[in-house]
Amino acid sequence: MTRIRMVVAYEGTEFCGWQVQPADRTVQGELERALHTILGREVRVHGSGRTDSGVHALGQTVHFDVPDGRPGFPWRRSLNAILPRDVRVLDAAPAPGDFHARYGAVSKTYEYCLWHEREFCLPQRRRFVWDCGPVDFARMEAAAKALTGEHDFAAFQNVGTDVGSTVRTVTDISRHVGATAHESVWRFTADGFLKQMIRNLVGCLVACGRGKLGVDEVRAILESGDRTLAPATVPPQGLTLVRVEYGPDN
């Protein structure tokens, strides 16, 4: 068997998340359906991680195994000719046999986009932003510093996934220019993220930006490990998986 590594982009609006489900449309399901059309057999696609319903990706990394004997096969062109318009393969190439899209990842970067104009949100942006209104960026950035580093992020994990540890190392939470003057983009990079952790962190940052929480309160929530003390999970459409990094052997 030959292992193929791909980078995939998708608009998550019409998907019920990444993971294949019996009755719902998913990204993994569409990729596996397209591969079945090409190969005439069932193929399991493994992603670097699951994205929730409504979450987008610019750089989801996946892998799958195919029978030998297809050197130089144009995977990108062939899959893009079959896949629906809200999924596209950006890159595809053979990978080492021990490459694993999920277990080999050493860091992931997501971005969350906020809309700040009080009176309206552009219709063209509504699928890609959370319309949170005006916020104080300085207060948010101070809270972001408190959340950066190695911490137990149990207070920012939603139920639904069993993990061995809730400790993660967040190396970057930073604000960047958005697509329009009414937006801000918040970038998160870590060695891994818990279930809906970023959407919960964004909720905390926005609460700070609205003056509802202070930095000391953010630290107290983090140290408590109590999910009920943190703000509610924010909507999914502002979130995009941007990049997945791997070690030198991958």
Backbone as numpy.savetxt, mean C-alpha at the origin, in Angstrom:
# Nx Ny Nz CAx CAy CAz Cx Cy Cz
10.56 -25.30 -13.51 9.72 -24.11 -13.51 10.60 -22.86 -13.51
10.10 -21.81 -14.13 10.77 -20.52 -14.15 9.97 -19.53 -13.32
10.65 -18.80 -12.46 9.97 -17.79 -11.63 10.03 -16.43 -12.34
8.88 -15.79 -12.43 8.78 -14.47 -13.06 8.45 -13.44 -11.99
9.19 -12.35 -12.02 8.95 -11.22 -11.11 8.37 -10.07 -11.90
7.30 -9.47 -11.38 6.66 -8.35 -12.08 6.40 -7.20 -11.11
6.33 -6.01 -11.69 5.86 -4.82 -10.97 4.54 -4.43 -11.60
3.53 -4.25 -10.76 2.16 -4.04 -11.23 1.60 -2.75 -10.65
0.85 -2.02 -11.47 0.12 -0.83 -11.01 -1.36 -1.08 -11.18
-2.16 -0.52 -10.27 -3.61 -0.63 -10.41 -4.32 0.49 -9.69
-5.49 0.80 -10.22 -6.41 1.71 -9.53 -7.36 0.84 -8.72
-7.37 1.03 -7.40 -8.08 0.12 -6.54 -9.56 0.35 -6.39
-10.10 1.39 -7.02 -11.49 1.79 -6.78 -12.49 0.67 -6.99
-12.35 -0.06 -8.07 -13.34 -1.09 -8.42 -12.96 -2.49 -7.96
-11.92 -2.57 -7.12 -11.48 -3.87 -6.63 -11.84 -4.06 -5.16
-12.12 -5.30 -4.79 -12.32 -5.66 -3.38 -10.98 -6.10 -2.80
-9.98 -5.27 -3.03 -8.65 -5.54 -2.49 -7.79 -6.39 -3.41
-6.61 -6.76 -2.88 -5.65 -7.56 -3.64 -6.04 -9.02 -3.67
-6.33 -9.60 -2.51 -6.41 -11.05 -2.36 -7.63 -11.65 -3.07
-7.39 -12.75 -3.77 -8.45 -13.43 -4.52 -9.58 -13.84 -3.59
-10.81 -13.66 -4.06 -12.02 -14.02 -3.31 -12.97 -14.73 -4.26
-13.78 -15.63 -3.72 -14.64 -16.45 -4.59 -15.61 -15.65 -5.45
-16.22 -14.60 -4.89 -17.30 -13.92 -5.60 -17.01 -12.46 -5.92
-15.86 -11.94 -5.50 -15.57 -10.52 -5.69 -14.39 -10.30 -6.62
-14.37 -9.14 -7.24 -13.30 -8.79 -8.17 -12.08 -8.32 -7.38
-10.92 -8.94 -7.63 -9.69 -8.59 -6.94 -8.54 -8.48 -7.95
-7.47 -7.83 -7.52 -6.30 -7.67 -8.41 -5.64 -9.02 -8.64
-5.42 -9.77 -7.60 -4.83 -11.09 -7.74 -5.67 -11.97 -8.66
-6.98 -11.88 -8.52 -7.87 -12.66 -9.37 -7.75 -12.31 -10.84
-7.64 -11.02 -11.14 -7.51 -10.60 -12.55 -6.18 -11.06 -13.13
-5.10 -10.97 -12.36 -3.80 -11.42 -12.86 -3.81 -12.92 -13.11
-4.38 -13.68 -12.19 -4.41 -15.13 -12.36 -5.32 -15.54 -13.53
-6.39 -14.79 -13.75 -7.27 -15.08 -14.87 -6.54 -14.83 -16.20
-5.78 -13.75 -16.26 -5.03 -13.44 -17.49 -3.95 -14.48 -17.75
-3.27 -14.92 -16.70 -2.24 -15.95 -16.88 -2.85 -17.28 -17.31
-4.02 -17.57 -16.81 -4.70 -18.81 -17.23 -5.02 -18.75 -18.73
-5.41 -17.57 -19.21 -5.69 -17.42 -20.63 -4.44 -17.67 -21.46
-3.29 -17.21 -21.00 -2.04 -17.37 -21.75 -1.51 -18.79 -21.67
-1.55 -19.37 -20.46 -0.88 -20.65 -20.23 -1.81 -21.86 -20.29
-3.11 -21.62 -20.19 -4.05 -22.73 -20.20 -4.01 -23.58 -18.95
-3.55 -22.99 -17.84 -3.45 -23.72 -16.58 -3.55 -22.73 -15.42
-3.88 -23.25 -14.24 -3.97 -22.40 -13.06 -2.57 -21.96 -12.63
-2.44 -20.67 -12.30 -1.17 -20.12 -11.84 -1.46 -19.26 -10.61
-0.73 -19.51 -9.52 -0.89 -18.71 -8.32 0.08 -17.53 -8.36
-0.46 -16.34 -8.18 0.35 -15.11 -8.15 0.53 -14.68 -6.70
1.76 -14.43 -6.31 2.08 -14.01 -4.95 2.46 -12.53 -4.95
1.82 -11.74 -4.11 2.12 -10.32 -4.02 2.98 -10.00 -2.81
3.57 -8.81 -2.82 4.40 -8.38 -1.70 3.58 -8.16 -0.44
2.29 -7.97 -0.61 1.39 -7.76 0.52 -0.01 -7.50 0.00
-0.96 -7.52 0.92 -2.36 -7.29 0.53 -2.69 -5.81 0.63
-3.36 -5.31 -0.37 -3.93 -3.97 -0.28 -5.44 -4.10 -0.13
-6.02 -3.19 0.64 -7.45 -3.25 0.93 -8.29 -2.74 -0.25
-9.56 -2.98 -0.17 -10.51 -2.45 -1.14 -10.35 -0.94 -1.25
-10.20 -0.44 -2.49 -10.07 0.99 -2.71 -8.67 1.53 -2.68
-7.69 0.74 -2.25 -6.29 1.18 -2.18 -5.63 0.93 -3.53
-4.76 1.85 -3.93 -4.12 1.81 -5.24 -2.67 1.31 -5.13
-2.05 1.08 -6.29 -0.64 0.71 -6.32 0.02 1.26 -7.56
1.23 1.76 -7.39 2.11 2.13 -8.50 3.27 1.14 -8.62
3.53 0.40 -7.54 4.69 -0.49 -7.55 4.49 -1.75 -6.74
3.38 -2.43 -6.94 3.17 -3.73 -6.29 4.06 -4.76 -6.97
4.87 -5.46 -6.19 5.73 -6.50 -6.74 5.07 -7.86 -6.56
5.10 -8.68 -7.60 4.50 -10.01 -7.54 5.45 -11.02 -8.17
5.20 -12.29 -7.88 5.92 -13.35 -8.59 4.98 -14.51 -8.85
5.34 -15.32 -9.85 4.61 -16.54 -10.16 5.55 -17.48 -10.90
5.21 -18.76 -10.91 6.03 -19.78 -11.57 5.33 -20.30 -12.81
6.11 -20.47 -13.87 5.57 -20.98 -15.13 6.48 -22.11 -15.63
5.96 -23.02 -16.47 6.81 -24.10 -17.01 7.98 -23.53 -17.81
9.10 -24.22 -17.74 10.25 -23.82 -18.55 9.90 -23.91 -20.04
10.72 -23.27 -20.84 10.51 -23.35 -22.28 9.90 -22.09 -22.87
9.84 -21.00 -22.09 9.31 -19.75 -22.62 10.34 -18.62 -22.46
11.58 -18.85 -22.86 12.59 -17.78 -22.73 12.23 -16.59 -23.61
12.35 -15.41 -23.05 12.08 -14.20 -23.82 10.61 -13.93 -24.08
9.71 -14.67 -23.42 8.29 -14.45 -23.65 7.91 -13.04 -23.21
7.13 -12.30 -24.01 6.78 -10.90 -23.69 5.65 -10.82 -22.66
5.96 -11.10 -21.41 4.92 -11.13 -20.37 4.19 -9.82 -20.23
4.93 -8.74 -20.23 4.28 -7.44 -20.02 3.29 -7.13 -21.14
3.74 -7.24 -22.36 2.87 -6.93 -23.49 1.68 -7.88 -23.58
1.92 -9.15 -23.33 0.86 -10.15 -23.46 -0.19 -9.98 -22.36
0.26 -9.75 -21.13 -0.69 -9.57 -20.04 -1.48 -8.27 -20.17
-0.81 -7.21 -20.56 -1.50 -5.93 -20.70 -2.54 -5.95 -21.82
-2.37 -6.85 -22.77 -3.36 -6.98 -23.85 -4.64 -7.67 -23.35
-4.54 -8.37 -22.22 -5.67 -9.13 -21.69 -6.29 -8.46 -20.47
-5.44 -7.88 -19.64 -5.89 -7.33 -18.37 -6.85 -6.16 -18.57
-7.76 -5.93 -17.62 -8.64 -4.75 -17.68 -7.83 -3.47 -17.53
-8.43 -2.36 -17.88 -7.70 -1.10 -17.97 -7.23 -0.56 -16.62
-7.80 -1.07 -15.52 -7.37 -0.57 -14.21 -6.26 -1.41 -13.59
-5.65 -2.30 -14.37 -4.45 -3.04 -13.95 -3.45 -3.03 -15.10
-2.19 -2.74 -14.79 -1.15 -2.78 -15.80 0.15 -3.34 -15.24
0.80 -4.19 -16.05 2.13 -4.70 -15.72 3.15 -3.68 -16.22
3.99 -3.19 -15.32 5.00 -2.19 -15.67 6.33 -2.81 -16.05
6.61 -3.97 -15.46 7.89 -4.63 -15.73 7.73 -6.12 -15.43
8.40 -6.95 -16.21 8.35 -8.40 -15.99 9.65 -9.02 -16.48
10.23 -9.89 -15.65 11.50 -10.51 -16.01 11.70 -11.76 -15.17
12.50 -12.72 -15.66 12.82 -13.90 -14.85 13.54 -13.49 -13.58
13.31 -14.26 -12.51 13.93 -13.99 -11.22 14.56 -15.26 -10.69
15.46 -15.13 -9.72 16.02 -16.34 -9.09 14.91 -17.21 -8.51
15.14 -18.50 -8.48 14.12 -19.43 -8.03 13.71 -19.24 -6.59
14.59 -18.62 -5.77 14.24 -18.41 -4.37 13.70 -17.02 -4.10
13.49 -16.21 -5.16 12.89 -14.89 -4.94 11.44 -15.05 -4.48
11.07 -14.25 -3.47 9.69 -14.27 -2.99 9.22 -12.84 -2.80
8.14 -12.49 -3.48 7.67 -11.10 -3.47 7.33 -10.62 -2.07
6.81 -11.50 -1.24 6.43 -11.10 0.12 7.57 -11.24 1.11
8.13 -12.45 1.21 9.10 -12.72 2.27 10.47 -12.12 1.99
10.75 -11.77 0.75 12.03 -11.16 0.43 12.06 -9.64 0.57
10.91 -9.03 0.79 10.84 -7.57 0.88 11.53 -7.07 2.14
12.33 -6.02 2.01 13.01 -5.43 3.17 12.40 -4.09 3.57
11.70 -3.45 2.66 10.99 -2.21 3.01 9.90 -1.93 1.99
8.90 -1.17 2.45 7.81 -0.74 1.56 7.57 0.74 1.77
7.17 1.40 0.69 6.84 2.82 0.74 5.42 3.02 0.22
4.62 3.68 1.03 3.26 4.06 0.67 3.15 5.58 0.70
2.18 6.10 -0.04 1.84 7.51 0.06 0.35 7.66 0.31
0.03 8.64 1.16 -1.38 8.94 1.42 -1.61 10.40 1.06
-2.64 10.65 0.24 -2.91 11.99 -0.28 -4.11 12.62 0.42
-3.92 13.83 0.93 -4.96 14.57 1.62 -5.39 15.78 0.78
-6.69 16.07 0.81 -7.26 17.24 0.13 -7.66 18.25 1.20
-7.27 19.52 1.02 -7.41 20.50 2.10 -8.37 21.66 1.83
-8.82 21.82 0.60 -9.76 22.91 0.31 -11.07 22.66 1.05
-11.54 23.66 1.78 -12.70 23.47 2.65 -14.00 23.31 1.87
-14.15 24.02 0.74 -15.45 24.11 0.09 -15.71 23.06 -0.99
-14.67 22.45 -1.54 -14.90 21.49 -2.62 -13.72 20.54 -2.75
-13.98 19.42 -3.43 -12.93 18.50 -3.88 -13.14 18.28 -5.37
-12.10 18.44 -6.16 -12.22 18.24 -7.60 -12.75 16.83 -7.89
-13.74 16.70 -8.76 -14.25 15.36 -9.10 -13.16 14.43 -9.62
-12.19 15.00 -10.34 -11.12 14.18 -10.91 -10.18 13.60 -9.85
-10.22 14.16 -8.64 -9.31 13.72 -7.59 -10.00 12.90 -6.50
-11.31 12.78 -6.56 -12.05 12.19 -5.43 -11.71 10.73 -5.19
-11.24 10.01 -6.22 -10.89 8.60 -6.04 -9.49 8.40 -5.49
-8.75 9.51 -5.30 -7.34 9.38 -4.94 -6.95 10.22 -3.72
-7.91 10.87 -3.08 -7.61 11.71 -1.93 -8.66 11.50 -0.84
-8.27 11.85 0.38 -9.24 11.99 1.46 -9.46 13.48 1.68
-10.70 13.89 1.55 -11.06 15.30 1.72 -11.16 15.60 3.22
-10.02 15.92 3.83 -9.97 16.10 5.28 -10.10 17.56 5.70
-9.96 18.49 4.74 -10.06 19.91 5.08 -8.75 20.49 5.55
-8.77 21.75 6.00 -7.54 22.43 6.43 -6.91 21.77 7.65
-5.59 21.77 7.67 -4.83 21.22 8.81 -3.57 22.07 9.03
-3.00 21.93 10.20 -1.75 22.60 10.53 -0.61 21.62 10.25
0.16 21.89 9.19 1.23 20.97 8.80 2.32 20.87 9.87
2.64 21.95 10.54 3.69 21.92 11.56 3.33 20.94 12.68
2.07 20.96 13.10 1.63 20.04 14.15 1.70 18.58 13.66
1.32 18.36 12.41 1.39 17.02 11.85 2.82 16.52 11.75
3.72 17.39 11.33 5.12 16.99 11.17 5.77 16.70 12.52
5.38 17.42 13.56 5.89 17.14 14.90 5.42 15.76 15.37
4.16 15.43 15.09 3.64 14.11 15.45 4.33 13.01 14.64
4.61 13.30 13.37 5.28 12.32 12.51 6.65 11.94 13.08
7.36 12.91 13.63 8.68 12.62 14.23 8.53 11.67 15.42
7.47 11.85 16.19 7.25 10.99 17.36 6.93 9.55 16.95
6.40 9.37 15.74 6.01 8.04 15.27 7.10 7.36 14.46
8.16 8.08 14.12 9.25 7.53 13.33 10.21 6.76 14.24
10.74 5.67 13.72 11.67 4.85 14.49 11.11 3.47 14.76
11.79 2.71 15.61 11.32 1.37 15.97 10.39 1.47 17.17
9.15 1.01 16.97 8.14 1.06 18.02 7.23 -0.16 17.92
6.52 -0.40 18.99 5.41 -1.35 18.95 4.18 -0.58 18.50
3.69 -0.91 17.31 2.58 -0.17 16.71 1.23 -0.87 16.91
1.10 -1.63 18.00 -0.15 -2.35 18.25 -1.35 -1.41 18.31
-1.14 -0.17 18.78 -2.24 0.80 18.88 -2.74 1.25 17.52
-1.99 0.92 16.46 -2.37 1.34 15.11 -2.63 0.16 14.19
-2.88 -1.00 14.78 -3.20 -2.19 13.99 -4.66 -2.54 14.17
-5.37 -2.74 13.06 -6.74 -3.23 13.13 -6.75 -4.75 13.19
-7.82 -5.29 13.71 -7.91 -6.75 13.85 -8.07 -7.39 12.48
-7.68 -8.67 12.40 -7.91 -9.40 11.17 -6.71 -10.15 10.63
-5.52 -9.89 11.15 -4.32 -10.59 10.69 -3.48 -10.99 11.88
-3.09 -12.26 11.94 -2.21 -12.73 13.00 -0.76 -12.45 12.62
-0.03 -11.79 13.52 1.38 -11.50 13.28 2.18 -11.92 14.51
3.45 -12.28 14.28 4.29 -12.69 15.38 4.69 -11.55 16.29
4.80 -10.36 15.70 5.20 -9.18 16.46 4.55 -7.95 15.85
4.21 -7.00 16.69 3.66 -5.72 16.22 4.71 -4.62 16.23
5.98 -5.00 16.41 7.08 -4.03 16.36 7.47 -3.82 14.91
7.56 -2.58 14.50 8.00 -2.21 13.16 8.94 -1.02 13.23
9.81 -0.90 12.23 10.72 0.24 12.16 10.28 1.14 11.01
9.80 2.32 11.35 9.37 3.31 10.36 10.54 4.27 10.14
11.07 4.28 8.94 12.25 5.11 8.66 11.90 6.48 8.11
10.67 6.65 7.64 10.31 7.95 7.07 8.81 8.18 7.15
8.44 9.33 7.69 7.09 9.88 7.53 7.31 11.35 7.16
7.01 11.70 5.93 7.34 13.05 5.48 6.27 13.59 4.54
6.17 14.90 4.52 5.18 15.58 3.68 5.82 16.00 2.36
5.05 15.84 1.27 5.52 16.18 -0.07 4.43 16.92 -0.84
4.83 17.55 -1.91 3.90 18.34 -2.73 2.91 17.41 -3.41
1.65 17.80 -3.42 0.62 17.02 -4.07 0.44 17.38 -5.53
-0.51 16.72 -6.18 -0.76 16.93 -7.61 -1.38 18.29 -7.89
-2.06 18.87 -6.89 -2.63 20.20 -7.04 -2.27 21.02 -5.80
-2.56 22.31 -5.87 -2.24 23.21 -4.76 -3.06 22.91 -3.51
-4.12 22.12 -3.66 -5.01 21.83 -2.53 -4.66 20.53 -1.81
-3.55 19.89 -2.21 -3.23 18.57 -1.69 -1.89 18.53 -0.98
-1.77 17.57 -0.08 -0.46 17.20 0.47 -0.34 15.69 0.40
0.88 15.22 0.19 1.16 13.79 0.11 2.05 13.42 1.28
1.65 12.40 2.02 2.41 11.94 3.18 3.01 10.58 2.87
4.33 10.52 2.90 5.06 9.32 2.51 5.48 8.53 3.75
5.24 7.22 3.71 5.56 6.32 4.82 6.46 5.20 4.30
7.64 5.03 4.91 8.53 3.93 4.57 8.86 3.16 5.84
8.78 1.83 5.77 9.06 0.99 6.93 9.49 -0.39 6.47
10.00 -1.17 7.42 10.36 -2.56 7.10 9.12 -3.44 6.97
7.98 -2.90 7.29 6.71 -3.60 7.14 5.62 -2.81 7.83
4.38 -3.10 7.48 3.24 -2.40 8.07 2.21 -3.42 8.54
1.57 -3.10 9.64 0.48 -3.92 10.16 -0.81 -3.63 9.40
-1.84 -4.40 9.67 -3.11 -4.24 8.97 -3.66 -2.82 9.17
-3.82 -2.11 8.06 -4.38 -0.75 8.03 -3.62 0.23 8.93
-2.35 -0.09 9.17 -1.51 0.75 10.04 -1.35 2.16 9.49
-1.10 2.29 8.19 -0.88 3.62 7.63 -2.15 4.46 7.72
-3.28 3.88 7.41 -4.54 4.63 7.49 -4.84 5.05 8.92
-4.39 4.28 9.88 -4.56 4.67 11.28 -3.56 5.74 11.69
-2.34 5.65 11.18 -1.36 6.70 11.44 -1.80 8.03 10.84
-2.34 7.98 9.62 -2.83 9.20 8.98 -3.95 9.82 9.82
-4.84 9.00 10.34 -5.90 9.51 11.19 -5.34 10.24 12.40
-4.27 9.71 12.96 -3.62 10.34 14.10 -2.98 11.67 13.70
-2.29 11.68 12.57 -1.64 12.91 12.10 -2.67 14.01 11.82
-3.77 13.64 11.18 -4.80 14.63 10.87 -5.45 15.15 12.15
-5.66 14.27 13.13 -6.19 14.73 14.41 -5.27 15.76 15.04
-3.98 15.56 14.90 -3.01 16.56 15.37 -3.13 17.84 14.56
-3.24 17.71 13.24 -3.35 18.87 12.38 -4.60 19.68 12.61
-5.64 19.04 13.16 -6.88 19.74 13.48 -6.89 20.28 14.91
-5.80 20.03 15.64 -5.71 20.51 17.01 -6.41 19.64 18.03
-6.79 18.43 17.64 -7.50 17.54 18.56 -6.57 16.67 19.38
-5.32 16.52 18.93 -4.31 15.77 19.66 -3.01 16.56 19.68
-2.22 16.37 20.74 -0.89 16.94 20.81 0.15 15.84 20.70
1.41 16.23 20.56 2.48 15.24 20.39 2.58 14.32 21.60
2.44 14.86 22.79 2.51 14.02 23.99 1.39 12.99 24.01
0.22 13.36 23.52 -0.89 12.41 23.45 -0.62 11.32 22.42
0.03 11.70 21.31 0.40 10.71 20.30 1.37 9.70 20.89
2.36 10.18 21.62 3.32 9.28 22.27 2.61 8.34 23.25
1.66 8.89 23.98 0.93 8.07 24.97 0.12 6.98 24.28
-0.52 7.32 23.16 -1.27 6.31 22.40 -0.33 5.22 21.90
0.80 5.62 21.35 1.78 4.67 20.83 2.25 3.72 21.93
2.57 4.28 23.08 3.10 3.47 24.19 2.03 2.58 24.82
0.76 2.96 24.69 -0.31 2.20 25.32 -0.55 0.86 24.65
-0.34 0.79 23.33 -0.67 -0.42 22.58 -2.16 -0.67 22.46
-2.95 0.34 22.77 -4.42 0.18 22.82 -5.05 0.84 21.59
-5.58 0.01 20.69 -6.17 0.53 19.45 -7.35 1.46 19.73
-8.07 1.24 20.80 -9.27 2.04 21.08 -8.94 3.49 21.43
-7.68 3.77 21.75 -7.30 5.13 22.11 -6.93 5.99 20.90
-6.65 5.34 19.77 -6.23 6.07 18.57 -7.44 6.46 17.73
-7.32 7.50 16.90 -8.43 7.92 16.03 -8.85 6.82 15.07
-10.02 7.01 14.48 -10.59 6.02 13.57 -9.76 5.86 12.30
-9.91 4.71 11.66 -9.24 4.44 10.39 -9.77 5.37 9.30
-8.88 5.99 8.54 -9.31 6.93 7.50 -9.65 6.16 6.23
-10.32 6.80 5.26 -10.76 6.11 4.04 -9.59 5.56 3.21
-9.86 4.53 2.40 -8.77 3.85 1.68 -8.28 4.58 0.44
-9.11 5.41 -0.19 -8.79 5.88 -1.54 -7.58 6.80 -1.62
-7.15 7.37 -0.48 -5.97 8.23 -0.50 -4.67 7.47 -0.49
-4.72 6.16 -0.31 -3.51 5.36 -0.09 -3.04 4.67 -1.36
-1.72 4.73 -1.60 -1.10 4.08 -2.76 0.19 3.39 -2.34
0.33 2.12 -2.71 1.60 1.41 -2.55 2.53 1.87 -3.67
3.61 2.54 -3.29 4.49 3.17 -4.28 5.66 2.28 -4.68
6.27 1.64 -3.69 7.52 0.92 -4.00 7.77 -0.16 -2.96
8.35 -1.29 -3.43 8.79 -2.36 -2.55 10.27 -2.60 -2.83
11.07 -2.61 -1.76 12.51 -2.78 -1.90 12.91 -4.18 -1.46
13.97 -4.71 -2.12 14.50 -6.04 -1.81 16.00 -5.96 -1.58
16.54 -6.99 -0.93 17.96 -7.03 -0.64 18.78 -7.25 -1.90
20.11 -7.17 -1.76 21.00 -7.28 -2.94 20.93 -8.62 -3.64
20.51 -9.66 -2.92 20.42 -10.98 -3.56 19.16 -11.17 -4.37
18.26 -10.16 -4.33 17.00 -10.26 -5.06 16.87 -9.18 -6.11
